Amino acid sequence: MRLDARDIDDLKPLITAVVRATIAEIKADEAKLDDRLGYPEAEAAALYGVPKHVLRDARLDGKIHGRLLGKKIIYSRGELLRFLGDR
């Protein structure tokens, strides 16, 4: 299927709306996290609104990466945002 210039002009409002909604969603996700560098597993899961075993299972499946710090698994802010974006 090929689009001509008229089709593209007709799609511009839809594309603009989708881009604005996506940017708003990204900003909302970022607003959930403050400026801390890392979050313990239980706290990170609470930010997502899921039980901590859901985040643990995602980590064990390799979908998100956490680091062992002392006796706790810590997730970086960037990793939490990446994982949120992948879902």
VMD Tcl script that builds the backbone (N, CA, C; Angstrom):
set m [mol new atoms 261]
animate dup $m
set s [atomselect $m all]
$s set {name element resname resid chain x y z} {
  {N N MET 1 A 0.840 -1.178 0.000}
  {CA C MET 1 A 0.000 0.000 0.000}
  {C C MET 1 A 0.884 1.239 0.000}
  {N N ARG 2 A 0.656 2.104 -0.928}
  {CA C ARG 2 A 1.414 3.349 -1.023}
  {C C ARG 2 A 0.523 4.506 -0.610}
  {N N LEU 3 A 1.145 5.463 0.056}
  {CA C LEU 3 A 0.429 6.663 0.470}
  {C C LEU 3 A 0.853 7.822 -0.423}
  {N N ASP 4 A -0.116 8.591 -0.833}
  {CA C ASP 4 A 0.259 9.800 -1.565}
  {C C ASP 4 A 0.192 10.985 -0.607}
  {N N ALA 5 A 0.535 12.163 -1.088}
  {CA C ALA 5 A 0.637 13.356 -0.244}
  {C C ALA 5 A -0.677 13.680 0.452}
  {N N ARG 6 A -1.797 13.464 -0.216}
  {CA C ARG 6 A -3.099 13.753 0.398}
  {C C ARG 6 A -3.363 12.827 1.587}
  {N N ASP 7 A -2.968 11.552 1.450}
  {CA C ASP 7 A -3.160 10.615 2.551}
  {C C ASP 7 A -2.327 11.022 3.761}
  {N N ILE 8 A -1.111 11.440 3.508}
  {CA C ILE 8 A -0.220 11.848 4.592}
  {C C ILE 8 A -0.788 13.065 5.310}
  {N N ASP 9 A -1.299 14.028 4.554}
  {CA C ASP 9 A -1.906 15.215 5.170}
  {C C ASP 9 A -3.114 14.825 6.023}
  {N N ASP 10 A -3.875 13.844 5.571}
  {CA C ASP 10 A -5.040 13.381 6.339}
  {C C ASP 10 A -4.615 12.684 7.633}
  {N N LEU 11 A -3.454 12.061 7.621}
  {CA C LEU 11 A -2.978 11.322 8.791}
  {C C LEU 11 A -2.254 12.194 9.810}
  {N N LYS 12 A -1.847 13.394 9.429}
  {CA C LYS 12 A -1.076 14.248 10.336}
  {C C LYS 12 A -1.757 14.484 11.682}
  {N N PRO 13 A -3.064 14.773 11.744}
  {CA C PRO 13 A -3.689 14.968 13.061}
  {C C PRO 13 A -3.625 13.710 13.931}
  {N N LEU 14 A -3.809 12.560 13.319}
  {CA C LEU 14 A -3.729 11.302 14.062}
  {C C LEU 14 A -2.311 11.061 14.575}
  {N N ILE 15 A -1.330 11.277 13.717}
  {CA C ILE 15 A 0.071 11.102 14.111}
  {C C ILE 15 A 0.430 12.053 15.245}
  {N N THR 16 A 0.003 13.295 15.134}
  {CA C THR 16 A 0.263 14.292 16.180}
  {C C THR 16 A -0.356 13.865 17.503}
  {N N ALA 17 A -1.587 13.376 17.464}
  {CA C ALA 17 A -2.259 12.931 18.691}
  {C C ALA 17 A -1.533 11.748 19.321}
  {N N VAL 18 A -1.074 10.816 18.521}
  {CA C VAL 18 A -0.367 9.638 19.030}
  {C C VAL 18 A 0.969 10.045 19.645}
  {N N VAL 19 A 1.688 10.928 18.999}
  {CA C VAL 19 A 2.976 11.393 19.530}
  {C C VAL 19 A 2.769 12.130 20.843}
  {N N ARG 20 A 1.763 12.996 20.914}
  {CA C ARG 20 A 1.489 13.724 22.164}
  {C C ARG 20 A 1.114 12.764 23.289}
  {N N ALA 21 A 0.293 11.770 22.987}
  {CA C ALA 21 A -0.106 10.791 24.007}
  {C C ALA 21 A 1.101 9.984 24.478}
  {N N THR 22 A 1.974 9.623 23.568}
  {CA C THR 22 A 3.173 8.864 23.928}
  {C C THR 22 A 4.097 9.684 24.807}
  {N N ILE 23 A 4.312 10.939 24.459}
  {CA C ILE 23 A 5.163 11.816 25.266}
  {C C ILE 23 A 4.558 12.002 26.655}
  {N N ALA 24 A 3.253 12.187 26.734}
  {CA C ALA 24 A 2.592 12.337 28.040}
  {C C ALA 24 A 2.753 11.076 28.882}
  {N N GLU 25 A 2.653 9.922 28.258}
  {CA C GLU 25 A 2.828 8.655 28.976}
  {C C GLU 25 A 4.255 8.509 29.499}
  {N N ILE 26 A 5.227 8.871 28.699}
  {CA C ILE 26 A 6.632 8.806 29.120}
  {C C ILE 26 A 6.869 9.746 30.298}
  {N N LYS 27 A 6.354 10.950 30.216}
  {CA C LYS 27 A 6.521 11.911 31.314}
  {C C LYS 27 A 5.838 11.421 32.583}
  {N N ALA 28 A 4.678 10.809 32.453}
  {CA C ALA 28 A 3.982 10.274 33.627}
  {C C ALA 28 A 4.789 9.145 34.265}
  {N N ASP 29 A 5.385 8.297 33.426}
  {CA C ASP 29 A 6.226 7.217 33.941}
  {C C ASP 29 A 7.439 7.772 34.671}
  {N N GLU 30 A 8.066 8.790 34.105}
  {CA C GLU 30 A 9.230 9.400 34.740}
  {C C GLU 30 A 8.850 10.091 36.043}
  {N N ALA 31 A 7.649 10.648 36.113}
  {CA C ALA 31 A 7.213 11.347 37.322}
  {C C ALA 31 A 7.020 10.381 38.491}
  {N N LYS 32 A 6.794 9.105 38.192}
  {CA C LYS 32 A 6.636 8.115 39.258}
  {C C LYS 32 A 7.930 7.931 40.041}
  {N N LEU 33 A 9.039 8.186 39.388}
  {CA C LEU 33 A 10.336 7.986 40.013}
  {C C LEU 33 A 10.924 9.337 40.402}
  {N N ASP 34 A 11.490 9.413 41.580}
  {CA C ASP 34 A 12.158 10.651 41.960}
  {C C ASP 34 A 13.603 10.593 41.450}
  {N N ASP 35 A 14.482 11.393 41.999}
  {CA C ASP 35 A 15.848 11.484 41.489}
  {C C ASP 35 A 16.817 10.482 42.109}
  {N N ARG 36 A 16.304 9.501 42.840}
  {CA C ARG 36 A 17.199 8.504 43.431}
  {C C ARG 36 A 17.834 7.650 42.345}
  {N N LEU 37 A 18.996 7.091 42.643}
  {CA C LEU 37 A 19.703 6.263 41.677}
  {C C LEU 37 A 19.169 4.839 41.615}
  {N N GLY 38 A 18.686 4.315 42.743}
  {CA C GLY 38 A 18.234 2.933 42.767}
  {C C GLY 38 A 17.105 2.712 43.744}
  {N N TYR 39 A 16.394 1.598 43.534}
  {CA C TYR 39 A 15.235 1.258 44.344}
  {C C TYR 39 A 15.290 -0.217 44.718}
  {N N PRO 40 A 15.054 -0.543 46.002}
  {CA C PRO 40 A 14.968 -1.949 46.390}
  {C C PRO 40 A 13.792 -2.623 45.678}
  {N N GLU 41 A 13.875 -3.936 45.555}
  {CA C GLU 41 A 12.874 -4.678 44.784}
  {C C GLU 41 A 11.434 -4.405 45.251}
  {N N ALA 42 A 11.205 -4.436 46.556}
  {CA C ALA 42 A 9.845 -4.225 47.061}
  {C C ALA 42 A 9.340 -2.826 46.707}
  {N N GLU 43 A 10.184 -1.835 46.832}
  {CA C GLU 43 A 9.788 -0.461 46.524}
  {C C GLU 43 A 9.586 -0.268 45.028}
  {N N ALA 44 A 10.459 -0.868 44.226}
  {CA C ALA 44 A 10.323 -0.770 42.768}
  {C C ALA 44 A 9.014 -1.423 42.322}
  {N N ALA 45 A 8.692 -2.566 42.902}
  {CA C ALA 45 A 7.435 -3.240 42.563}
  {C C ALA 45 A 6.242 -2.377 42.951}
  {N N ALA 46 A 6.321 -1.725 44.099}
  {CA C ALA 46 A 5.233 -0.849 44.544}
  {C C ALA 46 A 5.046 0.317 43.572}
  {N N LEU 47 A 6.142 0.833 43.020}
  {CA C LEU 47 A 6.039 1.909 42.033}
  {C C LEU 47 A 5.270 1.453 40.804}
  {N N TYR 48 A 5.471 0.195 40.420}
  {CA C TYR 48 A 4.748 -0.378 39.282}
  {C C TYR 48 A 3.323 -0.782 39.655}
  {N N GLY 49 A 3.070 -0.912 40.962}
  {CA C GLY 49 A 1.751 -1.341 41.405}
  {C C GLY 49 A 1.539 -2.837 41.276}
  {N N VAL 50 A 2.626 -3.601 41.407}
  {CA C VAL 50 A 2.543 -5.061 41.318}
  {C C VAL 50 A 3.192 -5.682 42.550}
  {N N PRO 51 A 2.839 -6.933 42.868}
  {CA C PRO 51 A 3.534 -7.620 43.958}
  {C C PRO 51 A 5.014 -7.798 43.608}
  {N N LYS 52 A 5.874 -7.845 44.614}
  {CA C LYS 52 A 7.311 -7.897 44.316}
  {C C LYS 52 A 7.714 -9.176 43.594}
  {N N HIS 53 A 6.928 -10.255 43.720}
  {CA C HIS 53 A 7.299 -11.479 43.002}
  {C C HIS 53 A 7.183 -11.300 41.484}
  {N N VAL 54 A 6.328 -10.379 41.034}
  {CA C VAL 54 A 6.197 -10.122 39.598}
  {C C VAL 54 A 7.498 -9.514 39.064}
  {N N LEU 55 A 8.054 -8.567 39.799}
  {CA C LEU 55 A 9.314 -7.947 39.402}
  {C C LEU 55 A 10.463 -8.951 39.511}
  {N N ARG 56 A 10.437 -9.753 40.577}
  {CA C ARG 56 A 11.465 -10.785 40.746}
  {C C ARG 56 A 11.436 -11.771 39.575}
  {N N ASP 57 A 10.235 -12.218 39.192}
  {CA C ASP 57 A 10.117 -13.160 38.080}
  {C C ASP 57 A 10.623 -12.544 36.773}
  {N N ALA 58 A 10.330 -11.262 36.560}
  {CA C ALA 58 A 10.825 -10.577 35.357}
  {C C ALA 58 A 12.352 -10.519 35.379}
  {N N ARG 59 A 12.932 -10.298 36.563}
  {CA C ARG 59 A 14.394 -10.275 36.686}
  {C C ARG 59 A 14.982 -11.654 36.400}
  {N N LEU 60 A 14.368 -12.680 36.944}
  {CA C LEU 60 A 14.869 -14.044 36.727}
  {C C LEU 60 A 14.710 -14.481 35.273}
  {N N ASP 61 A 13.724 -13.915 34.573}
  {CA C ASP 61 A 13.531 -14.207 33.144}
  {C C ASP 61 A 14.427 -13.351 32.252}
  {N N GLY 62 A 15.204 -12.431 32.858}
  {CA C GLY 62 A 16.105 -11.576 32.090}
  {C C GLY 62 A 15.431 -10.383 31.446}
  {N N LYS 63 A 14.203 -10.065 31.853}
  {CA C LYS 63 A 13.480 -8.938 31.262}
  {C C LYS 63 A 13.861 -7.613 31.894}
  {N N ILE 64 A 14.379 -7.662 33.121}
  {CA C ILE 64 A 14.846 -6.475 33.826}
  {C C ILE 64 A 16.090 -6.873 34.610}
  {N N HIS 65 A 17.004 -5.940 34.779}
  {CA C HIS 65 A 18.261 -6.242 35.461}
  {C C HIS 65 A 18.319 -5.527 36.806}
  {N N GLY 66 A 18.676 -6.285 37.824}
  {CA C GLY 66 A 18.883 -5.737 39.150}
  {C C GLY 66 A 20.275 -6.108 39.637}
  {N N ARG 67 A 20.754 -5.406 40.628}
  {CA C ARG 67 A 22.081 -5.665 41.204}
  {C C ARG 67 A 21.924 -6.031 42.668}
  {N N LEU 68 A 22.712 -6.982 43.092}
  {CA C LEU 68 A 22.731 -7.348 44.495}
  {C C LEU 68 A 23.615 -6.349 45.232}
  {N N LEU 69 A 23.043 -5.670 46.195}
  {CA C LEU 69 A 23.765 -4.699 47.002}
  {C C LEU 69 A 23.523 -5.084 48.459}
  {N N GLY 70 A 24.543 -5.638 49.069}
  {CA C GLY 70 A 24.356 -6.212 50.400}
  {C C GLY 70 A 23.485 -7.440 50.268}
  {N N LYS 71 A 22.334 -7.407 50.910}
  {CA C LYS 71 A 21.399 -8.526 50.821}
  {C C LYS 71 A 20.156 -8.190 50.005}
  {N N LYS 72 A 20.162 -7.029 49.369}
  {CA C LYS 72 A 18.981 -6.587 48.626}
  {C C LYS 72 A 19.274 -6.478 47.137}
  {N N ILE 73 A 18.250 -6.740 46.342}
  {CA C ILE 73 A 18.315 -6.487 44.908}
  {C C ILE 73 A 17.899 -5.036 44.695}
  {N N ILE 74 A 18.726 -4.295 43.972}
  {CA C ILE 74 A 18.480 -2.881 43.694}
  {C C ILE 74 A 18.324 -2.702 42.182}
  {N N TYR 75 A 17.312 -1.938 41.788}
  {CA C TYR 75 A 17.074 -1.629 40.379}
  {C C TYR 75 A 17.404 -0.162 40.138}
  {N N SER 76 A 18.152 0.107 39.092}
  {CA C SER 76 A 18.486 1.498 38.781}
  {C C SER 76 A 17.264 2.203 38.206}
  {N N ARG 77 A 17.262 3.507 38.364}
  {CA C ARG 77 A 16.174 4.335 37.830}
  {C C ARG 77 A 16.030 4.121 36.324}
  {N N GLY 78 A 17.158 4.135 35.618}
  {CA C GLY 78 A 17.139 3.947 34.166}
  {C C GLY 78 A 16.585 2.590 33.765}
  {N N GLU 79 A 16.940 1.562 34.519}
  {CA C GLU 79 A 16.462 0.221 34.212}
  {C C GLU 79 A 14.951 0.112 34.429}
  {N N LEU 80 A 14.451 0.744 35.480}
  {CA C LEU 80 A 13.007 0.739 35.727}
  {C C LEU 80 A 12.253 1.464 34.624}
  {N N LEU 81 A 12.795 2.582 34.159}
  {CA C LEU 81 A 12.143 3.308 33.069}
  {C C LEU 81 A 12.193 2.504 31.774}
  {N N ARG 82 A 13.327 1.859 31.515}
  {CA C ARG 82 A 13.446 1.026 30.306}
  {C C ARG 82 A 12.427 -0.108 30.337}
  {N N PHE 83 A 12.331 -0.781 31.473}
  {CA C PHE 83 A 11.402 -1.891 31.607}
  {C C PHE 83 A 9.953 -1.416 31.439}
  {N N LEU 84 A 9.635 -0.273 31.985}
  {CA C LEU 84 A 8.299 0.276 31.839}
  {C C LEU 84 A 8.000 0.567 30.365}
  {N N GLY 85 A 8.992 1.081 29.668}
  {CA C GLY 85 A 8.820 1.386 28.252}
  {C C GLY 85 A 8.680 0.147 27.388}
  {N N ASP 86 A 9.314 -0.945 27.784}
  {CA C ASP 86 A 9.242 -2.195 27.025}
  {C C ASP 86 A 7.898 -2.879 27.177}
  {N N ARG 87 A 7.199 -2.579 28.258}
  {CA C ARG 87 A 5.928 -3.271 28.501}
  {C C ARG 87 A 4.908 -2.657 27.654}
}
mol reanalyze $m
mol bondsrecalc $m
mol representation Tube
mol addrep $m
